[in-house]
Amino acid sequence: MGELYDIERVVPHRGTMRLVDRLVAWGEDSVAVEVRVPDEGPFCHAEGVPAWVGVEYMAQAIAAWAGCHARTSGREPSIGFLLGTRRYESRVSWFRTGALLRVEATRELLGDNGLGMFSCRILGDGEELATANVSVFEPPDAMAYLESTQE
């Protein structure tokens, strides 16, 4: 297991768009983060947070994994892109306010071109609440990549 960085040091999301709260563990191929489901914010409702937000929880767990690897290599974390998800299945419709969720991601493959696939799951109260395979893309120079798509 690597150093347990403060989540702000490994996830580039800021303000209300950083949805994960704490890095719990990470290693060569996996990461675990925690989310305390908030009662305020852009996705909150009286019932809690809709289960579809779990895809972003998973994506931010993957961002934490990439950020940990960047920090360990002496680099700043970079932005990446959520390309999509396959087979997102949730056993709940809502993540209830105040619940403590553990979001885990395991690298299935990662190409030299920055394309990756992670197997992810969300746990709460000791049970598996949601699962998915998440596809991501981290270009070598994200800003140059974004600028090239604007032309």
C-alpha positions as CSV (number, residue, x, y, z in Angstrom):
1,M,0.0,0.0,0.0
2,G,1.2,3.5,-0.8
3,E,1.2,6.7,1.2
4,L,-2.3,7.8,2.2
5,Y,-2.4,11.2,0.7
6,D,-5.0,13.8,1.6
7,I,-7.7,13.5,-1.0
8,E,-7.2,17.1,-2.1
9,R,-3.7,16.2,-3.2
10,V,-4.7,13.4,-5.5
11,V,-8.1,14.3,-7.0
12,P,-8.2,17.4,-9.2
13,H,-12.0,18.1,-8.5
14,R,-12.7,21.1,-6.3
15,G,-15.5,22.6,-4.4
16,T,-18.9,20.9,-4.6
17,M,-17.7,18.7,-7.6
18,R,-15.2,16.8,-5.4
19,L,-17.6,14.0,-4.3
20,V,-15.1,11.7,-2.5
21,D,-13.9,12.5,1.0
22,R,-11.0,10.3,2.0
23,L,-8.4,8.0,0.5
24,V,-8.5,4.7,2.4
25,A,-6.0,2.5,0.6
26,W,-4.3,2.3,-2.8
27,G,-1.8,0.1,-4.5
28,E,-0.4,-0.9,-7.9
29,D,-3.7,-1.9,-9.3
30,S,-6.4,-0.7,-6.9
31,V,-7.8,2.1,-4.8
32,A,-10.4,2.6,-2.1
33,V,-12.0,5.9,-1.1
34,E,-14.8,6.9,1.3
35,V,-17.8,9.0,0.7
36,R,-20.0,10.4,3.4
37,V,-23.3,11.0,1.5
38,P,-24.0,14.7,2.0
39,D,-27.3,16.4,2.8
40,E,-26.4,19.4,0.7
41,G,-24.9,19.8,-2.7
42,P,-25.6,19.6,-6.4
43,F,-27.0,16.0,-6.4
44,C,-28.8,16.0,-3.0
45,H,-32.6,15.4,-2.7
46,A,-34.8,14.6,0.3
47,E,-34.3,10.9,-0.4
48,G,-30.5,11.3,-0.5
49,V,-28.2,11.1,-3.5
50,P,-29.5,9.3,-6.6
51,A,-27.7,6.0,-7.2
52,W,-26.6,7.1,-10.7
53,V,-24.2,9.5,-9.0
54,G,-22.3,6.3,-8.1
55,V,-20.7,6.3,-11.5
56,E,-19.0,9.6,-10.6
57,Y,-18.0,8.3,-7.2
58,M,-16.3,5.4,-9.1
59,A,-14.7,7.8,-11.6
60,Q,-13.3,10.0,-8.8
61,A,-12.0,6.9,-7.0
62,I,-10.1,6.1,-10.3
63,A,-8.9,9.8,-10.4
64,A,-7.5,9.2,-6.8
65,W,-5.7,6.1,-8.0
66,A,-4.1,8.0,-10.9
67,G,-3.3,11.0,-8.6
68,C,-1.5,8.7,-6.1
69,H,0.6,7.2,-8.9
70,A,1.4,10.7,-10.2
71,R,2.4,12.0,-6.7
72,T,4.6,8.9,-6.1
73,S,6.3,9.7,-9.4
74,G,6.9,13.3,-8.4
75,R,4.2,14.7,-10.7
76,E,1.1,16.7,-10.1
77,P,-2.2,14.8,-10.6
78,S,-3.7,15.4,-14.1
79,I,-7.3,15.6,-15.3
80,G,-8.7,12.6,-16.9
81,F,-11.9,11.8,-18.7
82,L,-14.7,9.4,-17.9
83,L,-15.5,7.7,-21.2
84,G,-18.3,5.5,-20.1
85,T,-19.5,2.6,-18.0
86,R,-20.7,-0.8,-18.8
87,R,-23.2,-2.8,-16.7
88,Y,-23.7,-0.2,-13.9
89,E,-26.0,-2.1,-11.5
90,S,-27.3,-0.6,-8.3
91,R,-29.2,-2.5,-5.7
92,V,-30.5,0.8,-4.3
93,S,-32.2,3.8,-5.9
94,W,-30.7,6.3,-3.5
95,F,-27.6,6.6,-1.3
96,R,-29.1,7.8,1.9
97,T,-27.9,11.0,3.5
98,G,-25.2,10.4,6.1
99,A,-24.3,6.9,4.9
100,L,-20.6,6.0,4.7
101,L,-19.8,4.4,1.4
102,R,-16.6,2.7,0.4
103,V,-15.8,3.0,-3.3
104,E,-13.3,0.5,-4.7
105,A,-11.7,0.4,-8.2
106,T,-9.4,-2.3,-9.6
107,R,-7.5,-1.8,-12.8
108,E,-8.4,-4.4,-15.4
109,L,-6.3,-2.8,-18.1
110,L,-4.4,0.4,-18.9
111,G,-2.9,1.1,-22.3
112,D,0.2,3.2,-23.1
113,N,-2.2,5.6,-24.9
114,G,-4.0,6.4,-21.5
115,L,-7.1,4.3,-22.1
116,G,-8.1,2.2,-19.1
117,M,-10.8,0.0,-17.7
118,F,-11.5,-0.5,-14.0
119,S,-13.8,-2.8,-12.2
120,C,-15.6,-0.8,-9.5
121,R,-18.0,-1.4,-6.7
122,I,-19.6,0.7,-3.9
123,L,-20.1,-0.8,-0.5
124,G,-22.3,0.4,2.3
125,D,-23.1,-1.2,5.7
126,G,-21.0,-4.2,4.7
127,E,-22.9,-5.0,1.6
128,E,-22.3,-4.4,-2.1
129,L,-24.6,-1.6,-3.3
130,A,-23.4,-1.0,-6.9
131,T,-21.0,-2.4,-9.4
132,A,-19.7,-1.3,-12.9
133,N,-16.9,-1.4,-15.3
134,V,-15.7,2.1,-15.9
135,S,-13.7,3.3,-19.0
136,V,-11.4,6.2,-18.6
137,F,-8.9,8.2,-20.6
138,E,-5.9,10.1,-19.2
139,P,-4.0,11.8,-22.1
140,P,-0.3,12.5,-21.5
141,D,-0.9,16.2,-21.6
142,A,-4.5,16.9,-20.8
143,M,-4.4,20.7,-21.5
144,A,-2.8,20.1,-24.9
145,Y,-5.4,17.5,-25.7
146,L,-8.3,19.8,-24.8
147,E,-6.8,22.6,-26.8
148,S,-6.4,20.3,-29.8
149,T,-10.1,19.4,-29.6
150,Q,-11.0,23.1,-29.8
151,E,-9.5,23.6,-33.3
